[in-house]
Amino acid sequence: MIQGTASDVGKSVIVTALCRIFAQDGLHPAPFKSQNMALNSYVTPDGFEIGRAQGIQAEACGIDATTDMNPVLIKPTGEMHSQIVVHGRPYRHLSASDYREEFLPHAKSLVVEALGRLREKHGIVVMEGAGSPAEINLKQRDIVNMNLAEWADAPVILVGDIDRGGVFAFLVGTLELLEPHERARVKGFMINKFRGDLSLLQPGLDWLEQRTGIPVLGVLPFLPDLDIEAEDSVVLDTYVPRSEKAAGKVLDIAVIRYPRISNFTEFAPLAAEPDVSLRYVSKPSELGHPDAVILPGTKDTIGDLTFLREQGLEGAICSLIEGNTQAQLVGICGGYQMLGEQLHDPDAVESGQVRTAIGIGLLPLTTTFIPGKRTVRVYGQTIDNLPVPLHLSDRRLPIEGYEIHAGETQFLRDISPLFMLQAEGMEPRQGGAEDVPHPEGAVRADGRVFGTYLHGLFHNDTWRRAWLDGLRTSKGLEPLGTTFASFSRKEEAFNRLADVVRSHLRMDLVYEISGIRPSAEEGKL
C-alpha cells in the first residue's frame, strides 16, 4: 500500500508507475483505492463510473478497469455536500457529517469484499491511500488508509514530497502520530519530486534511516512533463501553457475553468499538439481573442453557469463568438447544457437551491436533470454534411468516447446533430433500446457553436486534427495532418514513467517488502 504524508505528494503517479513495472515483470497487477474524492472520473468498459486515477492505473496494468478498483467515489457538489457513487452507480447525496455517521460505519465489508475479488484474480494489488494516515480526526472511521492496511494485512510504503519543503518533518511526524501497530506496517519511505544534487540530501537520508529504522527505498526526481493524466484540478493552479513562440503555436484555445470543472484531462491531447497553445481561463481579462473557447464538463451546471455570469465571462464569450471573428465555441457535457436556452432541476439532482435557469442561448436546447446517471462508452461517426468547418469534412470520421451525465437534453427547434453514436456493451437493465445508432450533440448552422455529451472527443486523433486543421485553414494556414496517436503517446508515457521510477527505486527492497518476486519468464508489456 502506498500512503502519503499529505495530499498531492504523488501517490497516484507512484501507484501508476508500480502498476506498469509489475506488469512489465509479469505479475498481473491491479490498482485499488477504496474511497476516492474526485470530479475527474472514468467510465469502465461495462459502463460504470470510478475515479479517473484508478482507470488510468488499470490501463498502466494493461487490464480493463472495474468498480472493484474504486468501490466508493465521492464527487463534491457544493459546500460540505457530495454525491456518493458506490460500485459505479449514484447512491445518495450526503453532507460530510452524514457520510461519516451514516455511510462509513457500514463501508468495511464493501471495500474488503472488492479488494478480495481483486486479490483472487491478480498476482499483486497496489493499494493507494488518501490524504494522510495521521489525520487524527478521521482515523476512527477510516476506510482508505491504515485501517484498510490492517484489514488487508498489507505492508505500507510512505511517500513524502520534498518539493513543498519539510519532508523529514512530514515523514517522522507522520510516524509519531501513528499507533504502534500502524507504525509497524510502514516498511519503507519514498521521497518524491526531488530537484538538485542527491549527495547534498544523503546526510538527511542517513539520519532518517537511523532515526526510524526504516529504509529509504528511493528518491524520485521532479518530473514536470509526465503526460500522465492528473486526477485533481488543483494541478491547474500550477499549469503553465507552452509558449506560443515555441514550435509554431499558432492556435490559441481557451478552456473555461469554473469552480467545479470535471474531466479536465480530456484536453491533454490538445495541449500536446505542436501548433496549440492551451490556456485555462477564469475571468474575462484572461480570455483575449482565442481561436476556440471550450466550456468543459462540470459537477454543477447551473452553479458554474452562475459563476460565468458573475465573473462576466458569459458576456465576453458571446461577444467573441458573435463578433467579427472566426472563433468557435465548444461545449462538453455540462458546457453543452449551458449552451442551451433552459435548464431545469426539479428534484435538486445537481444544484442545491436553484430549480430552473436560463441558459446561454446559443443552441436551441433544453435540459432537465433527473435522478440517476447515464454512464456508458459509445462509438460511431460524424454525420454527413457536418457544418463544423473540419478539414476533410467530406469524410465520415470515426468517433469513440464515454458519457457521464444526469441531464436529458431535447431540441426546441430543428438543429443538426454532430454524431451518430451507439453504446458499447450496454446491459439490458440500462436500456438496451439505445444500442441502436442515435444522433448525438448539436451544431449551429454556421458551424461556430457546437456541443456534445461525448467525453474523450479530443482523444480521437483523426477528428482532433481535422478540427484543428479546420481552425488553421480559417486563418489561411496550411493543415498539418496527423501529428501523433493518443494511445501510443499514453503507452510511451507509462513506459517512460516506469523506467524513471525503476531506475531511482531499490526495486529489490520493494519486491522483498511485497513478498513477491517478478516472473521473468512471463511476457512483458
Disulfide bonds with the S-S distance in Angstrom:
none
